[in-house]
Amino acid sequence: MLKGKIVNLRPMESEDLELIKVWNNDPMFKGPYEPIECNSLEDLKAWYHSERDSRWFIIEDKEGEPVGQIMNKIKSDYYTIGYIIHQNHRNRGYGTEAVKIMVDFLFLSTTTIRIEAQACPENKASIRVLEKSGFQHEGTIRKAMYVQGNHLDAKIYGILRDEWSNSQVIKL
């Protein structure tokens, strides 16, 4: 478990798949910037047992309540991250701290020099999370996301190891 001041990140386990199914099928959880995935529990189990490139974590508040999820994925010689916070738990700093914990974890435990994330230009909250976590806007990829029947641009954000301020939250 990766511990922060207001949230902890714990590796996703097979017991979490029922909750992930509920979240993936809930338009209020996904919001207008994420595709709705109508996953069955069987589909999620198959995905969970076959997924090798990504590491998924459940974001929990300090009482142990799941409030969202965050992942990292290796892309040749750098990592991408993605995250989402349940709508009932937004605007409390959970997303920002979860991203800072993940950045610390990746820079402290790997030799990667770069971490990248994408955000829909209209998703001001996600952009704010990335900027507060030290990411810089690097460019926009046109029509790179397909969300709820629409092709949307994707803003690319990145943080380099030499821009990172040596463990913002965690110590390994």
N, C-alpha and C positions, 0 to 999 in steps of 0.2 A: 504494500500500500504506500502511496505517495501522499504525504501529509502536508497540508498548508495551514494557514491561519483560520480560514472560514470554510474550506472544503477539503475533502480527501479524494484521491483518485484510486480506485481499486480495479484490478483487472476484471474484465467482464467474464462471467462464468456461465455455464449452460443453464444454471438456475435463473439467470437474468433474462432468458429469451422470451418468457411470457410477458414481462414488462416491456421489452423491446418491441414485441409484436403490438402491444397496445399503443406504445408511442409512435411506431411507424405508421399505424393506421389512423392516427388522430390528426386531423387537419389543424386543430388548434395547437398541437405540439409542434408540428412542422412549420406552421406559419406560411406566409405567402412566398417564401424564398427557397423552400425545399420541396422536392417532389414527394407526393404521397405514394407510399409503397404499400400495397395491399398484400402483406406477407402472411402466409399461414405459419403456424408453429413448425410444421414439417419443413417448409422452405427455409426458415431461420435455422433450424437444427442442421440441415444440409450445408447451408452457408457457413455456420459456426465451425463445423468439423472440417470444412475444406479451405477456409480462409488461412493463408499463410503469410501474405505480404503485409498485413495490417495488424496492429495491436489496438484493441478496443478497451476502454476504461469506462466505468460508471463513475459519475461525479456524485458524491454524497455530501450533504451538509454535515455539520459536526454532530448532529443527532443520529446520523446514519441513514437519513432518508435520501433515496435517489432523486436527484434534481436535474440530471442530464447525462450526456455522454460525450466523450472526446476520444479521438483516435489519432494514431500516427501511421504513416505508410512510407516505406523506403522507396525512393525513386532513384535508381542508379546510385549516385553518391550524395544525395540529399534527402530530406524528409518533407512530407506534406502532413499537415494536420487539419482536422475538421472537428467541429464541436456544435452542440446544440443544448440549450437549457430549456426545461419545461416552462411553459408560459406562466405558471403560478410562482415561479422562482426567479424570474428575470428582474433586472435592475437592482440587484443586491450585491453585485461584485463577484458572483460565482463564476461567470464565464471568464472574466479577466483573470481571476486567480487560477482557474483551471488551465488556461492557456499559459500563464507564467510558470506553473508547475511543470507542464509538459515541455516547455522550452528548456527549463532548467534540467529536467530529466534527460532530454535528448543531448544537450550539450555536455552534461556531466558524465553520461554513460556511453557515449559514442564519439567517434572522431569526425562526425559530420561538420561541415563548415556553414551549412545553410538549412534553414527551415522555411517552408512556404505555406501559405494559406490563400484560399480564394473567398471572395465575398461578392454578393450581388450588389451593384452600386446603390440600390434603394435600401439595402439593409444597413441602415446607419448604426444600429446597435452593434452589429458584428464588426463593422469597420472601427467603431470606437474601442471595442475590446482589443482588436489587433494593434491599433495605434498606442493604446495604454500599455500594451505588452511589449512595446519596442519595435514592432514591425513597421516597415516603410512601404508605401505604395510604389510598386515597380512598373505598373502598366495595366492596361485593360485588354482583355481578349474579347473581341466582338462575337456576340451570339454563341458563346461557348457553353451555356447552361440551358437545359431544357426543363422548365419547371411549370407544371400545371398548364400545359398546352402552349407555352410561350418560350421563344428563344430569347434568352437574356444575356447581357454582357457579364463578364466575370472580371472583377478587379483582383489583381495579383498583388499579394503582400509578402514580404520576405524579411527575415532577420538573419544576419551573418554572425558567426561566432565572435568576430572582433567588435561587433556592435553590442553584443550581449553584456550586461553588467554583472557578470559573475554571480550567478545564483540569486535571483530576486526573491525566491520563496523557500525552496527546499535545500537541504544538505543531505548528500548521500553518505 
